[in-house]
Amino acid sequence: MNLAPVESAVTRVALSPRLVSELGDPHSTLRAATQRSGAVVIIRAGGEVDAVNEHTWRRLVEEAAAVATSPGPFIVDINGLDFMGCCAFAVLAAESERCRARGVALRLVSCDPGVARVIQACNLGGVLPLHPTVDTALATSVA
């Protein structure tokens, strides 16, 4: 899939008021922007995900994933995260399985070698395919 058509019709994903409030809290360490173009949904996350805001991360991933339709993909770009606790990987792995059951591919985007090591060490490569950029995640053909 070419990125140009995706960018031409991009809209923001409407998130629940509660989630918007949590992400907008001045004390929140998690930032996120969500967008959609057709079946493609992208989260661009920044800041930190840890046990303190795991519930917000879970809600964000679940709400954005619910908007993605087959064949997707549902892309989660974590290049803007400074820290990602194990709980965040668990949320993504569980959502990847739910997406797969609906015919949507979750694709994780990170160029951080530490992320690749965690995915490998936890045997999550099969459920969290890793791409260095959103462009490469979009260009990957449907499996």
PESUL-V199059 format. One record per helix or strand of 3 or more residues. SS is the DSSP state (H for helix, E for strand). FROM is the first residue (numbers start at 1). LEN is the number of residues. Records with the same first field share a line. If there is no record, write none. Layout:
BEGIN
SS->FROM-LEN  FROM-LEN
END
This chain:
BEGIN
H->3-6  17-8  54-14  86-16  113-9  134-6
E->30-8  40-10  72-13  105-5  129-3
END
